[in-house]
Amino acid sequence: MLILTRKDNESIKIADNIEIKIIQTTKNGVKIGIEAPKNVMILRGELADEIANTNLQASKIDSKSINELSKKLLK
């Protein structure tokens, strides 16, 4: 992990096309702005974890349940 110290209005460049700007720092947190191409997905860490957990739970559905749901949808 790379750890950097930045101040208000300073930034971090990642490759040629991503820039993370420090917009404001306060006692309670940091406001950042991210400039990146539209095809780059940017998610908060907790949201990415929630999606991963939801996908993991969905993958645990057994084939019998899927077949029953499929039959109900086809009616």
N, C-alpha and C positions, 0 to 999 in steps of 0.2 A: 504494500500500500504506500502510495506517495502522499505525504502530508505537507501542505503548503500553508503559509500565512498570507492572507490577502487583506487589504483595506478597502473601504468604500471606493467605488469607481475603478477598481483594479480588476483584472480578468485573468483567466487561465485558458490557453488554447490547447485543443486536442486535435491533432492532425491539422489539415488545412481548412476544415469546414465546420468545426464545432468550437464555440467560444462560450465560456461560463463567466458571467459578469457578476461582481458583487455590487448589488444595488444599494443595500442598506444594512448596517449592522446595529443591533440593539442588545440590551442586556439579556433579552429572552430569545434571540435567534438571529438568523441571517436571511435577508431577502436576496435571492439570486435570480438572474435572468439567463436563459440558455438560448443561444442562437445555433440552430442546426438545420440541415436539410429536412424537408418535409417527410422524406422516406425513413428518417431515423426516429424510432419509437423512443419516447422519453416517459418513464413512469416513476412515480414516487416508490421508494423501496418497499414500504408497507403494502402498497397496492400490488406490486409485482409478486410479493410473497402470498398475498391473498388469492391472486389469480392462480399461482402455482398450486396452492393447497386445494382450491376448488377443482382444478383439473385433475389432481391426484385422486380426490374423492370420486369424481365422475368416472375415472378409469377403473374404479373398484366395483362398478356395477356388473353383476354377473350376466351372462348371455341369456339366461332364462328370462330375467326382467326385461332385457332389451327386446326379446322376441315377443313377449306379452305386450309391451308398449307399441311395438310395430304393428301387431294385429289390431290393437285398438285404434291406431291412427289410420289404418287402411279401411276401417268401417265407414 
